[in-house]
């Protein structure tokens, strides 16, 4: 099976995950939303890194 993500896609995904992390760090997103977005960001970044 071929990977469906290119370099630009991976870069955008990683940048979005970093933005979520920064928002969490500075308290812009809180509680349940922070947990959901944080977990989603981790899953997306790991799948992007391994090209799944």
ROFI-669274 format. One record per residue (C-alpha): residue in three letters; x, y, z. Coordinates in steps of 0.02 Angstrom, whole numbers, padded with zeros to 5 digits, always signed. Example, Ala and Ser with C-alpha at 12.3 -4.5 7.8 and 13.67 -1.06 7.14 Angstrom:
ALA+00615-00225+00390;SER+00684-00053+00357;
This chain:
UNK+00000+00000+00000;UNK+00066+00173-00044;UNK+00070+00318+00075;UNK-00060+00450+00035;UNK+00028+00599+00114;UNK+00158+00707+00032;UNK+00289+00820+00113;UNK+00176+00974+00109;UNK+00035+00877+00192;UNK+00151+00815+00329;UNK+00217+00990+00359;UNK+00042+01064+00375;UNK-00013+00925+00493;UNK+00139+00947+00604;UNK+00115+01136+00608;UNK-00067+01115+00660;UNK-00015+00996+00798;UNK+00114+01123+00859;UNK-00020+01259+00860;UNK-00133+01148+00966;UNK+00012+01120+01086;UNK+00047+01306+01099;UNK-00137+01344+01129;UNK-00139+01216+01268;UNK+00022+01282+01345;UNK-00043+01461+01351;UNK-00214+01409+01417;UNK-00314+01459+01263;UNK-00397+01288+01257;UNK-00446+01207+01420;UNK-00515+01048+01498;UNK-00603+00923+01386;UNK-00567+01015+01223;UNK-00382+01018+01266;UNK-00380+00831+01298;UNK-00473+00791+01138;UNK-00369+00906+01027;UNK-00207+00851+01110;UNK-00242+00667+01081;UNK-00299+00700+00903;UNK-00141+00800+00869;UNK-00031+00660+00937;UNK-00117+00527+00832;UNK-00106+00632+00675;UNK+00077+00675+00701;UNK+00127+00495+00735;UNK+00030+00432+00584;UNK+00111+00568+00479;UNK+00285+00522+00539;UNK+00264+00337+00498;UNK+00168+00379+00337;UNK+00017+00276+00383;
